[in-house]
Amino acid sequence: MNNPRLRNALRLGFAGNLLFVLFGFVCYFYYKTYEHGSSFSKTVEVIAYFIEVGGFGALIISDFLLSTTVRMRNYMKIGYSVYIVLESVMMYFELNTMDLDFYQPYSLGLAIVHSIISAAVCFSFLQLDPNRSKFEMLIIICVGVMLGGMFGNILGIRIYFSIIANAIGFAVMFYGIMFLLSREEMEIDCHGDKAQVVEYHSSTIFDDEPVVKTKKKKKK
């Protein structure tokens, strides 16, 4: 992984999702110890907001670096941006449920939609290198973790369980990508690469075969 922008994008994506996992556990602690008007509860709430802002900031920078570094993969880039906005909105609502009558933190429908959207975004990352079996297995595992987040609602747990599941899935995915790149078991073509230029057609999301263009030497 020689491209520093790609490396930073993946590291920030990993760190941002770890902060989202921490946010979920803070929410769990917040609701277990909540007392109306308590200074302790307000302190925990402030801590949760700081964690949320930190995770949100890390993912925004990660999204920008990834979008401006990696060639093509528009579905993945748009999906990743949607995921960041979705998680931030959900986390805000999760801490303000008592003031929002329309938000149902125990809604099974909300948990299902949340998990499916996040899993679809994760699946779109397969565009990075769709022909690598190890990478495919990594994505399948991460998608499974995210879809498992909806079952927390069946057990009577708030939506933060789904937030934790999604964040764990994405954190594992980013770490797995860094690991595979370090072992040269997958390749991601970026802007500025001198070795080759890989083009992806736009007919389907994952079925496109990359076309490698090489420069022909001029005859003397």
Summary of the structure (lengths in Angstrom):
residues: 220
radius of gyration: 19.7
end to end distance: 36.6
largest distance: 83.5
contacts: 675
relative contact order: 0.15
helix: 68%
strand: 4%
